[in-house]
Amino acid sequence: MSYQLKRRPDHTVEVNAAFEAEAVEAERGRILADFRRKARIPGFRPGKAPLSIIRARFGEAVEEELQEHLSKRSWEEVLKGEEDLEPLSPFRVTDAHLDDDGQFVLTAEVEVRPRWDLPAVENQTLPAISLEVSEADLHEELERLRKEQGVWEPAEGPAEDGMLVEIDIEGEDLDGETEAFKDNGVRFVLGEEGMYPEIQEAVRGAALGDERVVEKTFAEEDPNPRQAGKKIRYKLSVVSLKRAVLPKIDDDFADGLGFDSLAALEERAREMLAQKKRNDRRQSWRRALLDGLEEGIDVNTLPESLVQGALREELGRYAYAMAMQGQDPRGEDVDWQKISAKLEPGVRRQVLDELVLDQLADEWEISVPEEDVESFISAEAQRKGIPVAEHRANLATEDRIEGIRHAARISVTVEEAIRRAGGEVD
């Protein structure tokens, strides 16, 4: 068999292959013999019918099987001859036929794993990131803990930043394209993220029982189909106002959190903040390295099978999040095409990151000891509060163990890249 490969920019390889007439006839003879051995022809013992009769009765089926056999053989021989070819999709035959000379001619295509000429990791620059835990960092953390331990008590108003506000909302589409809606008992802390700035500004200064009216125009690309591109008028009724009563940060406060003293709480807070800074630095360095390695790679040329698979997973997570927020992801007003278009750029970047890290892992021959995988499974089982053997069995049933092994390999690869670029790894 002879073949030629044509590599396309989108990492699809076109295969043009041909079997000479002699090879085609030999394969046809083997298939005919197999049909004769299995056929039951009246007047002949099994396997003894003349090939001319077999050909006359089963000719069409023989020719179909011939093309299937030769197509499969062509792909096997291409893989044998091209060791660096890593298929990502099935071998898709776009044309296969016998020409006038009896040759079998085939054209097919397959997506393959990209391999890039990446710049040296050692030449990448890591941004300088301090791990120092300042007094301001500690103060902010203690204040966060203090707010968590605070108690909300009723207040008269006026509403001001830091208060817990509860309102009833009636919404009306001013264009009349969607039905009016009502949400009762909506709570938010005034001045913090989580509520539209227009509604926060309207409520600010209001007293218990006050009503306010405010309008908001939403962008066309807003992910919520109920409001995308629409101008909504909100009627707001203030149901309750509460002010936080915060504890004093002292030894009693620390004791309530399970520490012997305020000094012990501060020491633990510093440790946690230092670990967070190390984690944040690792993520920043990971992103900086990948940005440098991926410079010049067009994310729009990535294998579509990988992109679409990752996009389906992301849409699944999006639908789950919608359901958790009380929205029906199957509703007629959910524009999944628009949501998909919004998510796709981020998904393409994620796919590129994985491909680049996979390539580095292969080039550096990185492997993950099985005991590391087992340690991860054991730690996860402990967090879930179930026996390790049961958790491992569940992971095997869900085909997730290989995913854990791959994630561990990628993590080790990131650490190795940071080391080669001159960074520290804990």
Secondary structure, DSSP 8 states (H G I E B T S, - for coil): -EEEEEE-TTSEEEEEEEE-HHHHHHHHHHHHHHHHHH---TTS-TT-S-HHHHHHHHHHHHHHHHHHHHHHHHHHHHHHH-TT--B-S--EEEEEEE-TTS-EEEEEEEEB--------GGG-----------HHHHHHHHHHHHHHT-EEEE------TT-EEEEEEEEEETTSSS--EEEEEEEEETTSTTS-HHHHHHHTT--TT-EEEEEEE--TT-S-TTTTT-EEEEEEEEEEEEEEE----SHHHHHHTT-SSHHHHHHHHHHHHHHHHHHHHHHHHHHHHHHHHTTT--GGGS-HHHHHHHHHHHHHHHHHHHHHTT--TT-TT--HHHHHHHHHHHHHHHHHHHHHHHHHHHHTT----HHHHHHHHHHHHHHHTS-HHHHHHHHHHTT-HHHHHHHHHHHHHHHHHHHHTT----
